[in-house]
Amino acid sequence: MAPRAVKGKSKPHQENGRILKRKRGEDSLAALIKQVEDLDLKAPVKNFSDLPLSEPTAKGLAASHFKTLTDIQSRAINHAFKGRDILGAAKTGSGKTLAFLVPILENLYRKKWTELDGLGALVLSPTRELAIQIFEVLRKIGRYHNFSAGLIIGGKSLREEQDRLGRMNILICTPGRMLQHLDQTAMFETNNLQMLVLDEADRIMDMGFQKTVDAIIDHLPKQRQTMLFSATQTKKVGDLARLSLQEPEYVSVHEAAASATPSTLQQHYTITPLPQKLDTLWSFIRSNLKSKTVVFLSSGKQVRYVYESLRQLQPGISLLHLHGRQKQGGRLDITTKFSQAQHAVLFATDVVARGLDFPAVDWVIQLDCPEDADTYIHRVGRTARYERVGRAVLFLDPSEEKGFLKQLEHKKVPIEKINIKSNKQQSVKNQLQNMCFKDPELKYLGQKAFISYVKSIYVQKDKETFKIKELPLEEYAASLGLPGAPRIKFIKGDDAKERKNESWRMAQMSGDDDSETEKKKKDEKEVRTRYDRMFERRNQGVLAEHYSKLINDDGTMVATSAPKDAGADIDDEADEDADFLSVKRRFAAGDADLGGKSDSSDSEDSDAEPKTKDVKMVHLDGQDPLLIDSKRREKLLKSKKKLLKFKGRGTKLVYDEEGNPHEVYEMEDEETFRARGDVDAQREKFLEAEAERTRQADIEDKEVMREKRREKKEKRKARERAEALAEMSEEEGEGGLSHLPHVPFEIPGSDADSASERDEPRPSKKQRVSFAEPDSDDDEPKSKKSQAPPKSIETLGDLEALASGLLG
Ligand SMILES: Nc1ncnc2c1ncn2[C@@H]1O[C@H](COP(=O)(O)OP(=O)(O)OP(=O)(O)O)[C@@H](O)[C@H]1O
């Protein structure tokens, strides 16, 4: 609202126009509120135009070509408008996103939500990709509103987000990042929150996210509307209690339906023994070059290997891959590329199984059996979305058939068996073996893929489906092009602990190598050709090279550097695998010095020259010499910053009243100390007390910041109310209006006078955060500007530009 001094200069007819406009706005809002109060919850709604919608939402929906409501929308939106808690379950691709976004926009609109009211709605999504997708839909249908909306999914600096977070009305976020802000961003308040939405709620409520979500809930006000949506919803009482749901409306489109999956989806399974999977997949890809396919695998390493190896075989269609360990920017680019592609194959882990809305996917292939029927449903849901047709094929090893079909039947999933025509089968086994022989890095990826597959089967809970002992692992390894199955030892929790205390190297190199499996294998493989031996030696070489990077001179494990180009994900996961499984290796002649090297560093003579030829030493002041035995370590030691960690830390001193320096914590007399009781107990107590002190200080700091902010906000609101009131009484004097005015959705302009009065800078109209395009030309008239359809996010750059526009 403009200050009075400026207003005084405006012409009387302009004044009257504004008053009338406001009056009309007031009236239509009152009418809208009344319509919602009168809504008949039993009468089904067919079209969006039949709903009591605000003008901006109605326009946004029309501009996005949404006319009729889907089942879940028609059954959930009415209840949500009335502020009820909702448990929504509906098939994949049935339009759940709008079922919560429309109520968010409408409920906040009817509450006259402004920037000053802070966060009004929070949507939690289990993955970044899904959060981005929800955000895009929100941008489309909310483009005529003036709410500010933000996407909080990590990947940007926390600081950058923190600065803008306090001004957001609607946030779409992933749980981890949200919690980080709730804990660390002082300016971020949630005490006004009206609506909480959990998309893919069963995933968000499951064990993986449990702690994070519980902690988020602790930060939110209890009095709020909560909505849970998923294709596979549970009614677990415990979960509902955790979320403080109040008499939720259970809107399940499944219960009435004969099947849990869309009727336009054709579902098949084929019995493919594990060693034939890759051949069958290859044959499938080759005979569907004009299709768009998503292939699901059980781990990122599987995805990586299948993608890399099939890519080298040049199938004649573009291949893409997506898994959780890729960088966020890369993931977004791939999602965009696949969305836009007409024909392509996307190899993916379950990171895309939930919620992602790729247009026009023809096939979903599940190369690895999903962990349960719910995951199956989410995976196949990437095709046959919103009344389109789609096909899905599940590959099952004979040992998995019985158990998994039972699960699917239980969940009302109709699926039929098909056979693969043998004349269409092409084998890639020999080509893969050739490629692995020539390219150690590819073979390394294959080994990791093998291990991670076995691991994924081993950890499955459903032992009726996943029977590791029945899998032909040796043949499976050969089908991946490997010269032999990397030998894997399962380590129970206790062993792993013990192994940490022992020398890792010793554990691996000890007599274990003569284990029964190996003996058995030797017996089985009686005839070994020269080629076999050559192949094996090459295999050992790669492992040996990598292995030498895995261990330090003293035999302990270090962070690894994977073979060149093998990809960062391998580095990251090397330790993770070692924790659970260990790859036993055979030693080639050239490996002998490995043991020797380790022995030399184990010896007490630290000055002894290590045997490896490239080893150098660096001497730091007052420190033991540091060995440079790899390029990586050499690089590390060249960096001054990194070297700091080898140097001692500075000491913090405090001064007493006489100016004498003391250490922060000074040693006290031992006797006095011991007299106070058990040493360990004292240490525990001290640590607890210090931790508590820090926690308290954090809470106090945060509270002080919040209080300051709250006060500022209150002051600002009071001032605006007073201004509006004054203006109104003046108008009443002139025109006789009887309503109290409000200032909804329009934040007053940045007039110099009023700005100088404010305690903190506020966004001007130009800076105002809203759904409008951030980079639109500000000189254009507003009405024209707001007509522009939102640009779709194509690259991470776009997203960042968008986020910075929306967030600030
Ligand atoms: N009322 C509607 N009219 C036309 N198309 C719609 C409507 N509602 C949703 N859609 C379209 O249907 C597709 C699926 O919608 P959405 O992603 O919301 O499904 P979902 O139920 O959330 O699926 P999933 O369970 O897989 O997350 C989207 O492409 C969306 O644009």
Ligand as a Chemical Component Dictionary entry (heavy atoms), coordinates in Angstrom:
data_LIG
# 
_chem_comp.id                   LIG 
_chem_comp.type                 NON-POLYMER 
_chem_comp.pdbx_formal_charge   0 
_chem_comp.three_letter_code    LIG 
# 
loop_
_chem_comp_atom.comp_id 
_chem_comp_atom.atom_id 
_chem_comp_atom.alt_atom_id 
_chem_comp_atom.type_symbol 
_chem_comp_atom.charge 
_chem_comp_atom.model_Cartn_x 
_chem_comp_atom.model_Cartn_y 
_chem_comp_atom.model_Cartn_z 
_chem_comp_atom.pdbx_ordinal 
LIG N1  N1  N 0 -7.486 -33.520 -14.218 1  
LIG C1  C1  C 0 -6.558 -33.864 -15.076 2  
LIG N2  N2  N 0 -6.784 -33.761 -16.400 3  
LIG C2  C2  C 0 -5.834 -34.117 -17.289 4  
LIG N3  N3  N 0 -4.627 -34.593 -16.987 5  
LIG C3  C3  C 0 -4.337 -34.725 -15.684 6  
LIG C4  C4  C 0 -5.287 -34.362 -14.665 7  
LIG N4  N4  N 0 -4.705 -34.585 -13.477 8  
LIG C5  C5  C 0 -3.472 -35.047 -13.731 9  
LIG N5  N5  N 0 -3.249 -35.143 -15.050 10 
LIG C6  C6  C 0 -2.020 -35.628 -15.720 11 
LIG O1  O1  O 0 -1.831 -36.978 -15.349 12 
LIG C7  C7  C 0 -0.459 -37.282 -15.208 13 
LIG C8  C8  C 0 -0.220 -37.965 -13.873 14 
LIG O2  O2  O 0 -0.484 -37.089 -12.810 15 
LIG P1  P1  P 0 0.311  -37.164 -11.439 16 
LIG O3  O3  O 0 1.765  -37.094 -11.695 17 
LIG O4  O4  O 0 -0.282 -36.185 -10.512 18 
LIG O5  O5  O 0 -0.049 -38.645 -11.014 19 
LIG P2  P2  P 0 0.173  -39.370 -9.625  20 
LIG O6  O6  O 0 -1.125 -39.941 -9.225  21 
LIG O7  O7  O 0 0.825  -38.433 -8.673  22 
LIG O8  O8  O 0 1.158  -40.533 -10.038 23 
LIG P3  P3  P 0 2.242  -41.324 -9.137  24 
LIG O9  O9  O 0 1.503  -42.186 -8.172  25 
LIG O10 O10 O 0 2.983  -42.105 -10.120 26 
LIG O11 O11 O 0 3.023  -40.278 -8.440  27 
LIG C9  C9  C 0 0.284  -35.962 -15.328 28 
LIG O12 O12 O 0 0.873  -35.908 -16.598 29 
LIG C10 C10 C 0 -0.786 -34.913 -15.197 30 
LIG O13 O13 O 0 -0.503 -33.774 -15.974 31 
# 
loop_
_chem_comp_bond.comp_id 
_chem_comp_bond.atom_id_1 
_chem_comp_bond.atom_id_2 
_chem_comp_bond.value_order 
_chem_comp_bond.pdbx_ordinal 
LIG N1  C1  SING 1  
LIG C1  N2  SING 2  
LIG C1  C4  DOUB 3  
LIG N2  C2  DOUB 4  
LIG C2  N3  SING 5  
LIG N3  C3  DOUB 6  
LIG C3  C4  SING 7  
LIG C3  N5  SING 8  
LIG C4  N4  SING 9  
LIG N4  C5  DOUB 10 
LIG C5  N5  SING 11 
LIG N5  C6  SING 12 
LIG C6  O1  SING 13 
LIG C6  C10 SING 14 
LIG O1  C7  SING 15 
LIG C7  C8  SING 16 
LIG C7  C9  SING 17 
LIG C8  O2  SING 18 
LIG O2  P1  SING 19 
LIG P1  O3  DOUB 20 
LIG P1  O4  SING 21 
LIG P1  O5  SING 22 
LIG O5  P2  SING 23 
LIG P2  O6  DOUB 24 
LIG P2  O7  SING 25 
LIG P2  O8  SING 26 
LIG O8  P3  SING 27 
LIG P3  O9  DOUB 28 
LIG P3  O10 SING 29 
LIG P3  O11 SING 30 
LIG C9  O12 SING 31 
LIG C9  C10 SING 32 
LIG C10 O13 SING 33 
# 
